[in-house]
């Protein structure tokens, strides 16, 4: 494929935008080459500025669970925009989407909307610290909870792509209150809790990691984590920015039957617009201003366009009981097909999958945490990425990202993808 126009646009962007992009992983630094500039998208396909059609497996990093330009979402945004785009005042639609979200997700009474997943996780941790009156938090190596200072300690995703797990600009004072644990290693978490007894406000975790590739929790890990938090008066925060409204109507809490104390949302809940949210029971949420002492605010929080998009999206998911089953069936089909061709081409690999999240690791043995994910053959991934791209299949430009399956993908699309994997990996 030819990407002349994308290359020209990238050169222009670099003159006025740091690195030519507004989010680092888009720059293709992890895979080499020039990023693709998108002109439009529909269903399962992207159309770039050079006129190429690409089968899309990142889907805006997760939100487009029903496909690009999903008509009910588009119509909701257009109709709302005609009445004004922002007021800085309460609107009825904020209550409507809050009521629906609370009804869909187990174990929450109230929800507050913000503008991004980063903001949701940052606010959730502040709330946990205010509620518990403790300072320290535990996060897991390779889990990404946004770019708030507290989280940029072995953060996965873009940070791992560039080999910069600790960002300059994060103070030692901030870093000392973030304790780093190994994902899927409950004994490691127990030691941290013991060594910092009475000081830990919360544990924050992606219940299914998506920023070191898709990594599921091992048997009983989440259950044991819940017990450990209960025994030590620590709040458990599920970062469901990726998994919320994707793995099930009620997200990972529903799928694994584990109750978190605070849940963070993003991506799907915004229908493709910039939306985040965090939710908990009444007691915890009533610690937030204006009724409680923990301050959190945002001029554009609850923006009517964003609320309209999110409401249309989760309404569709709530009313379509088969959607999550269909998504999982398609993901299983893709998993089996890719496994078959990789076996046939004598490729060393591991595939992880949960629901409609899946990733291919060019690694030997199980991939269960950041360390085992990082052992993957990144040079092989680079070749795989560009081979897929040249054949018209767009996957994440990083070995440390999950693929997201959308309901707009047909089985013909999946078969094409499997054939493309076969073609590309014959030459790896």
N, C-alpha and C positions, 0 to 999 in steps of 0.2 A: 504494500500500500504506500501511497505517496502522502507525505505530511508537510508539503511546502508551506501552505498557509499557516498551519500550526506553528511551524518554525519561525515564520515572520512575526506572528503575533507574540510568541514567547520572547523574541529579541526586543520587541517594543515594550513588553511588560517589564522586562528586567531593568529598563531605564527608570521606571517610576514606582515599582513594587519590589521590595526586598526578595531577591531570588526569583522574581517574576511570578510569584504565587502568593496567595493569601492564607495558605496552610501548607506547611513544609513538605508533607509526603507527596503532594501533587507535582513536585518539581522533578520527579523521576531520579533523584540522586541515588536512591537505593538500587536502581536497575540500569541506570544510564540512558542516554538518549534525550529526546525532547518531549515534553508533555503534550498531550492531545488537547486541543481547544474544542469544546463542544458547542455546536450551534443550536441544536434542539434534540429532543428525545421523545419517544412515544413507545408505550408498552415495554417490551424487553430490549429495546434498541436505542443506541445513541447515534446521532448523526453529527459528524465533526465538520470543521470549517473547510476541509478539503473535499467534502462530499462522500466520505467513507461511512459505511454503516457498520456499527460494532455491536455485537451481542454483549450485554452489560451484566457483569456479575458483582459490581460493587453497589449499584443502585443508590447512589449518593451516600454510600457508607451505611446503608441500612433502611432509611425511611421509606423507600419506594417498594414496599412490600406487595402492593397491588399493581405495580408497573408505573412507568413515567406518564405524566399528563393524564392521570386517572380522572375521568370526566366528572364524577361527583365532587372531587376535591377542587378541580379547576373551576367548576361552576360556583362552588361555595365562595371561593376567593374573589372571583369576578363580581358576584352580586354584592358581597360585603364591601368591596373597594368602592363601589358606586356610592356608598353611603358615608364614606370617609375612611381614612387609613389609620388614624391614630387620634386618641382623645386625651390620654392621661387621666381618664376617669373610669369608674366601673361601667361594665356593660353586661347585659343579660347573658350573652353567650359564654362569658367566663364561668358563670354558675352552671350553665348547661353542660359544658365539657367536664367541669369538676364533678358534677353529679354522676355523669356517665362513667368517668374513670374510677371513681370510688366504688361504683356498683360492679365494675368488672374485675377489680384487683382485690384479692383477699387482704384482710388485716390492716386496712387503712380507713380512717374516718375523714381526714381532711387532706387537701393537696394545695400546694402553691405553685403557680406557674412563673417561670423565668424565661430567659432567652437562649439558653444553651445547656448542653449536658455538663460542661465545665462549671457553669454557674450553679446548676442543681447540686453537683457533688460538693462544691465549695461551701454552699449554704447548708447542706446536710451535715457536714463536719462541724461547722460553726454551731449549728443547733445542738448537735450531740455534745460538744464541749460545754455549751451553756447549760444544757439540761443536767449533765452529770457533774459539772464543776471540776472537770479534770482536763488535762492539756494534751496528753499523748494520744496518738492514733497508730493503728497497725494497718499497713497496706501490703500488697503482695508484689514481689518483683515481677515485672512484665505486665501487670495490670495498669491500664491507663484510665485515669479519672478526670481528664482534662488537664489544662496547663496552669492551674492554680499552684502556688509555690509549694504547698504541703505535699503535692502529689508528684512533683518532678524528682523523685528519688527512684531510680530504675523504673522508668515509666512505660516501657514497651512501645509499640507502635512506631510513630515517627522518630522518637528518641532512640529506639533500638535500630531503626533503619540507618540512622546516621552515626551510631555508635557513641551517642552522648547521653548516657542514662541520667547524668546529673547536670542540670542547666546552670551556667553562670547567671548570677542575678538572684539565685535562691540563697538566702542568708543561712549561716551556720545555726543561728538561733531558731530558724524555722525548721531546718533539717533535723535538729536534735529531737524534736517532738514527733517525728515520723519514724516509726519502727518498721523495718523491712522484714517480711516473712516470705517463706517459700510456698508457692501455690501448691495445694494438694498435700501439704506436709503438716498434719495437725500437731505432731510432737514439737516441731519448730515453733508453732504459734504458742503452744503451752509454755515453752521455755521463755518466750518473750513476755508472756503474761506474768509468769512467776518472777522474772527478773525486774519487772516494773509494776509490782503489786500495788494496787490502789491508785495508779497514775493514768490508766488507759481509759479514755472516754469512749472510743469506738473502734471497731474493726470494719474497714470498708473493702468490699470485694466485688469483682465481676463474678456472679454465680456461674456463668459460662464465660471464660476469658475469650476475648476476641481480638486483642491487640498483641498477641504473640502467636498469631494463628488461632483458630478455634481450638480451645482446650476445655473439655468437660471436667466437672468435678469428679474425683474418684469416689468409689463407694464409701458412703457415710461421712465424707469430708465435711459437707455442709451441715449435716446433722450434728457431728461432733463440734463443729464451730459454734453452732447455736447453743449447745449445752455448755461449752466453755464460757461463752459470753454471759449466759444466765448465772453461772456459778460465781462470776466475778463482777457482776453489775456493770457489764460493758454493753453498749449498744451495738447491734449488728446492722450495718448498712449494706444493702444490696444496690450496687450500681447496675441498674437495668436499662441504661441508656440504649444498649444494643438489644437486650433480650426482652424488654418490656413491650407487650402487645405484639411480639413476634413469635416467641416460642409457645405461647398460649394466650388466651384472652387475659388471663391474670399474670402472665409472664412467668419468670422462673420460680416465684413463690408457689404458683399453682402447679407448675410442671414437677417440681421436686417436693412439694408439700412441706416447705420450710417457711417459717414466718420470720421475716426481717423486722427490725424496729423502725427503720427508715428506708424508704425505697426512692431511688432516683430514676428519672425518666428523661428521654430525649428521642430524637430520630422519628420513630413511627408516630409518636404522640403529637408531632407537629405536622404530619402530612407532607413533609418536604420543606416547610418553612422553619425559621430559627425558633425552636421551642424547647425548653427543658422544664422539668417539674420535680418536686420532691414531696413525699407524702408520708404520713405516719398516723398513729392513733391520736385521739383528742388531747390527751395529757401532754404528749410531746409537742404536737403542733401548736398548742396554746402557749408555748414558750416564745413563739415568734411575735415580734411587733406587728400590729399595734396593741395586741392584748398581753404580750409578754415582753421580757427584757432583751431577747436576742434580736438584733436589728438585721433586717434584710429588706432591700428595696430595689426597684428597677423602673425607669421611666417607661420603657416599652413592654414591661411584663404584662401578659394578658392582652397583647395587641390584637385587635379584632380580626385582622387578616389571618394571623397565625392561629387564633382560636377557631376560626371558621374552617381552615384547612384541617386542623387536628380533629375537630368534631366530626367532620365528614369522613375522615379516615377511620377513626375508631368506631364510629357508628356502623360503618360497613363491616368491620371486623366483628363487632358485637352481634350483628344481624346475620352473619354468614357462618353458621356452625361448622361447616366443612372446610373452611379456608386453611386452618392449621394442619388438618389431616392431609389435604392436597399438597400443601407446601412440603410436608415431611416426606410424602410419597415421591415427589419429584426429586428431593434431595437424596433419598435412598437410591433412586434409579440412577442419578448422576454418579453417586459414590460407587455403586456396583460396576457401572460402565467404565469409569476411569480406572478402578482397581484392575479390571480385566485387561485393559490395554497396557497398563504399566507393568503388570506381571508378564504379559506377552513380550514386552520390550526390554525385560530384565533391568528395570529401573528400581533402585532402592528408594523406598518411600513409606510414609505413614499418612493415612487419611483420618482426620478427626471430624466428627459430625454430631450436631445436636439440633434436632428440628430442622429449620431452614438455614442453619449456619454450617459451613463446611470449609475445610482447608486441606491443601495438599502440602505435606512437608517432605522435602527430599532428605529425609533422615532415617537412620536405622534404629529400630526399636520404638517404644512408646514415647510419645511427646506429651508430657504431663505438667510441665512447668517452663519457666523462662530458660533455665539452663539447658534442658533437653531440646527446646525449640531452637535455641541459638546454635545447636550442633548441626543443624541442617546445612546442606550444601548450597550456599548462597549464589555461587557462580552458576550452578545448574539452574537455580531458580531464575536468575537473570535471563539466561538463554530461553528457558521455558516461557517466561513472561513475553519476551519479544517475539518468540515463535508464535504464540497464541495471538498476540496483537496483529502480527502480519497476516494472519489468517482470518481476522475479523472478530476475535473474542477478547473482550477487555476484562482482565482480572485486576485485583489491586496491585499497584506498582511497588509492592513491598512483600517480602517473605513473612512478615510479621502481622499479617492482616487476614481476617476471615473473608470468605466469599459469602454473599447474601443472595439467597434464592428468592425470586419474586413469582407471584402467581401468574404474571403475564408470560412467563416462559412456557413455551409449548414443548411437548415431547419431541417434536421435530428439532426444536432448538437444542434440547438436551442431547439428542443423537448427533447433531452437528458438532456440538462441543466435544463429545466423546471421540468422534472421528478426528477432530482437530488435535486433541491430546495425543491420539495414536500417531498421527502424522508428525507432530512436533517432537515427540519423545523418541521416535525411531532414530533421530539424529543427535540425541543428547549423549 
